[in-house]
Structures are given as C-alpha cells and as structure tokens.
Amino acid sequence: MSTLGEQKRYSEMTKQELQQEIAALTEKARKAERMGMVNEYAVYERKIAMAKAYLLDPNDFQPGEIYEIEGDPGEYFKVRYLKGVFAWGYRLKGNGEEEALPISLLCKPNR
C-alpha cells in the first residue's frame, strides 16, 4: 500500500484494493485485540466498516426501511436518507437523534 500522505481514499480504490485494505486492517485489528489495545482495535473496526461500505451498492438500501445494526444484535436503525455510503437516520431504541452509519453496518433483519 502507499505511504502515509499518499494514501488513496476508499472512494478512489478498486474492489481489489479495498479487499486488500480490509485484509490488512483486519490483521492490525487482530494484533491490537491480542495486545489488549481496545481503543486501537475500535479504530480499525471502524476503518474496516468504512472500507466494506465502498464494496456495497447504496441503491440496495432504501429510505424508510428498518435494518438491524451488524455487531449490535437487537438494535435497529431506520434510514431517512442516504448520502454516499452513509445511511442517515435513527436507532429505534435511541433518543431519536439523527446519526449516520456506513451502509456496511446495516443488514436486513431476520423476520
């Protein structure tokens, strides 16, 4: 991968580059987890979610639909609108405050 400062944006990467980036970040996350570096692990997890979002088609996610939040069983998110690879909306059990989640964190609930 390129050196710091020359790092490509995820939006500029090819599918293959994104997959390589996800693999590299996953390895770094594993190392951070093994070393007990909770904050560093969380940062890598967020970066992985962002990179994965660019592998998905935002058109597969619809405003008004309710999705389960991956990695947070029982938590649901209602999409108000999409902007790029982010779904803007609110958590059903939340305080109604609008937030944005990468679409890679949303999955159809098993009903």
Residue frames relative to the residue before (quaternion, step in Angstrom):
aa qw qx qy qz dx dy dz
M 1.0000 0.0000 0.0000 0.0000 0.00 0.00 0.00
S 0.6179 -0.5796 0.3836 0.3675 3.58 -1.16 0.45
T 0.5854 -0.5909 0.4252 0.3569 3.54 -1.24 0.40
L 0.6828 -0.4774 0.3572 0.4223 3.53 -1.28 0.40
G 0.7261 0.3642 -0.2943 0.5036 3.55 -0.93 0.88
E 0.7352 0.3235 -0.2011 0.5607 3.56 1.16 -0.60
Q 0.3590 0.7694 -0.4662 0.2485 3.57 1.32 0.00
K 0.3969 -0.7044 0.5414 0.2305 3.55 -0.89 1.00
R 0.4781 -0.6127 0.5341 0.3328 3.53 -1.20 0.52
Y 0.6060 -0.5582 0.4091 0.3922 3.57 -1.13 0.58
S 0.6378 0.5482 -0.3267 0.4312 3.59 1.03 -0.76
E 0.6886 0.4637 -0.2710 0.4872 3.61 1.22 -0.42
M 0.5885 0.6115 -0.3555 0.3917 3.59 1.26 -0.27
T 0.4737 -0.6256 0.5354 0.3124 3.53 -1.25 0.55
K 0.6974 -0.4464 0.3470 0.4403 3.55 -1.31 0.24
Q 0.6633 0.5091 -0.3009 0.4586 3.58 0.94 -0.91
E 0.6529 0.5054 -0.3153 0.4679 3.60 0.95 -0.84
L 0.6363 0.5206 -0.3275 0.4658 3.58 1.01 -0.79
Q 0.6551 0.5091 -0.3139 0.4617 3.59 0.95 -0.85
Q 0.6370 0.5095 -0.3219 0.4806 3.60 1.05 -0.76
E 0.6425 0.5240 -0.3117 0.4641 3.57 0.99 -0.85
I 0.6474 0.5118 -0.3143 0.4692 3.59 0.96 -0.87
A 0.6447 0.5154 -0.3198 0.4653 3.60 0.96 -0.84
A 0.6670 0.4949 -0.3011 0.4686 3.60 0.92 -0.89
L 0.6707 0.4904 -0.2991 0.4693 3.59 0.93 -0.87
T 0.6159 0.5478 -0.3394 0.4532 3.58 1.07 -0.75
E 0.6485 0.5051 -0.3119 0.4766 3.59 0.99 -0.83
K 0.6531 0.5026 -0.3121 0.4727 3.60 0.95 -0.84
A 0.6359 0.5238 -0.3239 0.4651 3.58 1.04 -0.78
R 0.6315 0.5306 -0.3307 0.4586 3.60 0.99 -0.82
K 0.6581 0.5069 -0.3049 0.4658 3.57 0.94 -0.92
A 0.6553 0.5092 -0.3126 0.4622 3.58 0.91 -0.90
E 0.6478 0.5165 -0.3147 0.4633 3.58 1.00 -0.84
R 0.6524 0.5180 -0.3111 0.4574 3.59 0.95 -0.91
M 0.7212 0.4319 -0.2413 0.4849 3.56 1.05 -0.79
G 0.5059 -0.6838 0.4018 0.3393 3.58 1.29 0.09
M 0.4416 0.6846 -0.4588 0.3547 3.59 1.20 0.45
V 0.1979 -0.8527 0.4761 0.0842 3.54 0.39 1.35
N 0.6833 0.4895 -0.2993 0.4515 3.60 0.83 -0.93
E 0.6530 0.5066 -0.3111 0.4692 3.57 0.96 -0.88
Y 0.6151 0.5469 -0.3300 0.4622 3.57 1.05 -0.84
A 0.6624 0.5138 -0.3012 0.4545 3.60 0.91 -0.93
V 0.6272 0.5301 -0.3341 0.4625 3.60 1.02 -0.79
Y 0.6668 0.4921 -0.3052 0.4691 3.60 0.90 -0.89
E 0.6270 0.5384 -0.3377 0.4506 3.59 0.99 -0.79
R 0.6539 0.4989 -0.3108 0.4763 3.60 0.99 -0.82
K 0.6501 0.5076 -0.3208 0.4656 3.60 0.98 -0.81
I 0.6203 0.5319 -0.3351 0.4690 3.60 1.03 -0.78
A 0.6505 0.5152 -0.3156 0.4601 3.60 0.91 -0.89
M 0.6495 0.5134 -0.3158 0.4634 3.58 0.99 -0.83
A 0.6677 0.4958 -0.3066 0.4630 3.59 0.85 -0.95
K 0.6506 0.5164 -0.3163 0.4583 3.60 0.96 -0.84
A 0.5965 0.5834 -0.3626 0.4151 3.60 1.07 -0.71
Y 0.6750 0.5009 -0.2937 0.4553 3.58 1.05 -0.73
L 0.6052 0.5293 -0.3596 0.4735 3.59 1.28 -0.10
L 0.6654 0.5045 -0.2847 0.4708 3.59 1.29 -0.27
D 0.4339 -0.6647 0.5426 0.2748 3.55 -1.30 0.36
P 0.4125 -0.7302 0.4860 0.2458 3.61 -0.52 1.13
N 0.5887 0.5915 -0.3650 0.4126 3.61 1.15 -0.49
D 0.5863 0.5727 -0.3651 0.4415 3.59 1.27 -0.25
F 0.6880 0.4201 -0.2555 0.5338 3.59 1.29 -0.17
Q 0.1677 -0.8385 0.5173 0.0345 3.56 -0.71 1.09
P 0.5023 -0.6227 0.5064 0.3217 3.58 -1.01 0.81
G 0.7537 0.3482 -0.2849 0.4792 3.55 -1.01 0.85
E 0.6094 0.5521 -0.3472 0.4508 3.59 1.25 -0.36
I 0.3131 -0.7187 0.5907 0.1912 3.53 -1.29 0.50
Y 0.0789 -0.7993 0.5957 -0.0076 3.55 -0.88 1.04
E 0.4454 -0.6359 0.5490 0.3097 3.54 -1.21 0.53
I 0.3945 -0.7021 0.5372 0.2505 3.57 -1.07 0.73
E 0.4373 -0.7158 0.4855 0.2464 3.56 -0.64 1.19
G 0.8083 0.2386 -0.1997 0.4999 3.54 -0.97 0.89
D 0.7234 0.3205 -0.2113 0.5738 3.58 1.31 0.08
P 0.1418 -0.8489 0.5029 0.0801 3.59 0.56 1.19
G 0.8027 0.2670 -0.2187 0.4864 3.55 -0.98 0.89
E 0.6166 0.5028 -0.3538 0.4918 3.58 1.29 -0.02
Y 0.0929 -0.8121 0.5760 0.0055 3.54 -0.80 1.05
F 0.2033 -0.7780 0.5922 0.0512 3.52 -1.17 0.81
K 0.1964 -0.7684 0.5991 0.1101 3.58 -0.82 1.01
V 0.3245 -0.7653 0.5334 0.1566 3.55 -0.69 1.17
R 0.2389 -0.7518 0.6000 0.1334 3.55 -0.90 1.00
Y 0.7695 -0.1795 0.1357 0.5977 3.58 0.95 -0.91
L 0.3476 -0.7150 0.5664 0.2171 3.54 -1.32 0.28
K 0.0216 -0.7548 0.6555 0.0092 3.51 -1.17 0.72
G 0.8038 -0.0549 -0.0162 0.5921 3.55 -0.30 1.26
V 0.7607 -0.3143 0.2596 0.5051 3.56 -0.81 -1.02
F 0.5745 0.5670 -0.3853 0.4472 3.57 1.24 0.43
A 0.2351 -0.7217 0.6343 0.1467 3.52 -1.11 0.82
W 0.1844 -0.7711 0.6034 0.0848 3.55 -0.80 1.05
G 0.3254 0.7264 -0.5503 0.2523 3.53 -0.90 0.95
Y 0.4598 -0.6687 0.5045 0.2948 3.55 -1.11 -0.66
R 0.5161 -0.6126 0.5069 0.3185 3.52 -1.30 0.52
L 0.5129 -0.6732 0.4353 0.3072 3.57 -0.89 0.92
K 0.7350 0.3745 -0.2276 0.5174 3.60 1.03 -0.72
G 0.5228 0.6619 -0.3939 0.3653 3.57 1.30 0.04
N 0.6779 -0.4901 0.3740 0.4004 3.51 -1.34 -0.32
G 0.6021 -0.5913 0.3475 0.4088 3.59 1.27 0.23
E 0.4709 0.6772 -0.4386 0.3567 3.56 1.31 0.00
E 0.4591 -0.6965 0.4837 0.2649 3.54 -0.93 0.96
E 0.0567 0.7705 -0.6333 0.0455 3.55 -1.10 0.79
A 0.3622 -0.7098 0.5608 0.2247 3.53 -1.30 0.28
L 0.0632 -0.7739 0.6296 0.0249 3.54 -1.04 0.87
P 0.5094 -0.5979 0.5006 0.3639 3.58 -1.08 0.63
I 0.5510 -0.6455 0.4094 0.3349 3.60 -0.92 0.85
S 0.5595 0.6105 -0.3886 0.4041 3.60 1.19 -0.38
L 0.6597 0.4983 -0.3163 0.4652 3.61 1.20 -0.33
L 0.6461 0.5192 -0.3160 0.4616 3.59 1.27 -0.08
C 0.0560 0.7814 -0.6206 0.0342 3.55 -0.98 0.84
K 0.5840 -0.5762 0.4403 0.3648 3.54 -1.19 0.64
P 0.4427 -0.6935 0.4908 0.2866 3.61 -0.83 0.90
N 0.4294 -0.6671 0.5422 0.2768 3.56 -1.13 0.70
R 0.0578 0.8102 -0.5772 0.0838 3.53 -0.33 1.25
